[in-house]
Amino acid sequence: MKTFLILGAGTAGTLIAHKMAKHLDSRQWKIIMVDKDDDHFYQPGYLFIPFEMYKPQDVVKPKHKFIPRSVEFILSEIELIDPETQRVTLAKDKRVIPYDYLVIATGADIYPEETPGLKDGAWRQNIFDFYTADGATALAQHLKNWQGGRLVVNVVENPIKCPVAPLEFLLLADWYFAKRGMRNKVELVYATPLSGAFTKPVSAKALGDLLARRGIHMETDFYLAEVDTGSNKLVSYDEREVEYDLLVSVPLNMGAPVIKRSGMGDELNYVHTNKETLQSQKWENIWVLGDAANIPASKAGSVIHFQVEGAYKNILNHMQGKEMTHTFDGHSLCYIESGYGKAVMIDFSYDTEPLPGSYPFPLIGPFSLLKETRINHWGKLAFRPMYYELMLKGIDVPLPSKYSKLGKVTNK
């Protein structure tokens, strides 16, 4: 009996488990999945908690509910991965699991302690994150009683999970404070290491113009060196300072510590991965999915969905000694919630930046790209039930995994 081992029961791990359970012969293969806990968080929902659009219980369900019955699910921290001997050691009882094929889907997390001053005594007092359920919940309680001042959203360093989430937070904050009749008492500032609102010219201009229309100031090319909590200010490496009354931080994002312990990753604990096949660049029987990979794609849920469609076919081909012909093109699809019952949508890939147009059908849409619309907002809200009731249960969602230029306006 051969072993197909999956490390991580988040989005990527759960999706690949369903695919492999459907295609591997259970008389020849056993599938094992390992994760440290049984809480499956709908991470895009964290954004809505501070603004009382979701409650904390709206974004968490038990992981075991979504794992195929044929898959053995083990709750344990992972102590070590040894790709040379093809063994994984668990913290629980020091169990050793030999494997024939391995999928690393251990994700990414925030590490505020890596930035001087960020997690000092002011953490969760006037410094908060919204990239965790606990952080988003604590921030929601703080905002209820906040009387106004200078609210700064800062991205410490890229890459981060969901690169548009900081923009969404600022746009929702503009709406939230306007509803409360206190927008004139709040100054909103975005301090980002990027040179604009996003990474590419067309989308950077469109999203930058949207921030400007909402009266949100941008402090670009801002690389945070330290947080001076005594003076309530951010200090960059080039000695610029940004003062705040309330700091909403997107701390340094890093891969799982086990990747570092196992000597398998880069300086941020992301595994070196072929960006097209999603196979490890060093070990041919290892695939890396989702946020754990160091590929130059957005770390977002839609990306994982698109990755898995080709990755499982490549794994099956590799098992049969065939050529891996299925490539991931970096396709990413994101709804940017902008408040006032509207949202913006972007669609892009490794080689093509977000462009105006319609999705998924040319002219028809129904979704508009790089444009605020109500239907985009409803599309964003519809994704949570689709995620829990379809995707995580292994039911195929009819979204094209490959990026298409159809419906895009390329001359703007």
Secondary structure as UniProt FT lines:
FT   STRAND          2..7
FT   HELIX           11..23
FT   TURN            26..28
FT   STRAND          29..35
FT   STRAND          39..41
FT   HELIX           43..48
FT   TURN            49..52
FT   HELIX           56..59
FT   STRAND          60..62
FT   HELIX           63..66
FT   TURN            69..70
FT   STRAND          71..75
FT   STRAND          78..82
FT   TURN            83..86
FT   STRAND          87..90
FT   HELIX           92..94
FT   STRAND          96..98
FT   STRAND          101..104
FT   STRAND          108..110
FT   HELIX           112..114
FT   TURN            116..119
FT   TURN            121..122
FT   TURN            124..126
FT   STRAND          127..128
FT   HELIX           133..145
FT   STRAND          149..155
FT   TURN            163..164
FT   HELIX           165..179
FT   TURN            180..181
FT   HELIX           183..185
FT   STRAND          186..191
FT   HELIX           201..213
FT   TURN            214..215
FT   STRAND          216..219
FT   STRAND          224..228
FT   TURN            229..232
FT   STRAND          233..236
FT   TURN            237..238
FT   STRAND          241..243
FT   STRAND          246..250
FT   STRAND          253..255
FT   HELIX           257..261
FT   TURN            262..263
FT   TURN            267..268
FT   TURN            275..277
FT   STRAND          279..280
FT   TURN            284..285
FT   STRAND          286..288
FT   HELIX           290..292
FT   HELIX           301..319
FT   TURN            320..321
FT   STRAND          332..339
FT   TURN            340..341
FT   STRAND          342..348
FT   STRAND          357..361
FT   TURN            362..364
FT   STRAND          365..369
FT   HELIX           374..389
FT   HELIX           391..393
FT   TURN            406..407
FT   TURN            410..411
//
